[in-house]
Amino acid sequence: MKETQLSFQRYEKKYLMTADQYAALWAELSPRLRPDEYFSNTICSLYYDTDDYSLIRHSIQKPVYKEKLRLRSYGVPDGKKGVFVELKKKFKGIVYKRRIELPIEQAMDWLSGGPAPDDSQISHEIDWVLQRYSLSPKILICCDREAWVDRENPDLRFTFDKNIRYREDELDLSLGSQGRLLLDEGSVLMEIKMPETSPLWLAELLSRHKVFPAGFSKYGKSYEQRLMENYFSGVMEFV
């Protein structure tokens, strides 16, 4: 399979909504949108971290700069479509993403210490992170996603994640998308992706429905939930 390399930067804002908030917002927003290329999918992301979870512990402190490494698939991998090795960085509110598409076996081998797939700049960046931190898979997070774009401005994108779930065992994308719910049933995580600041019509729409930025991280939330579960079960090792 030919590797697909992608690199881009943008602003991303996340909004956590109840089912009622989502329904009210969607009634006004939907006429402006059309389905994206990856319109409807189960998104599966396997996050890599150090043994003491230093990457996510740093990230939830909301620093100026942070980075994450994950293996992502659109749907459960079946050997026919590739998966993406993704390095996601955030600096002063701007998200920079580097990713390479590979067969899942080659991607897993690379992330487990095998050779990089090529001699590209993206491979070098990902290799540097792997070697610097000594990473291994820690948690798998899945959700059911719909992706839309603005009809007049295709650079303005919206994703809606439902049934966000996670597991800390069976850390293999090919083993399915099952897991425990991370949020209350019916909750919807909306993410708006844009090359610059939000247009006025969108800001007014969100304000009218009292939908405000949440600063929400699926990996961060699952890590914090794990800590709380350990605390209440008597496991006092907070890494």
Secondary structure, DSSP 8 states (H G I E B T S, - for coil): ----EEEEEEEEEEEEE-HHHHHHHHHHHGGGEEEEEEEEEEEEEEEEE-TT-HHHHHHTT--SEEEEEEEEEESS--SSS-EEEEEEEEETTEEEEEEEEE-HHHHHHHHTT---SSS-HHHHHHHHHHHHHT-EEEEEEEEEEEEEEESS-TT-EEEEEEEEEEESSS--GGG-S--EESS-TT-EEEEEEESSS--HHHHHHHHHTT-------HHHHHHHHHHHHHHHTT-----
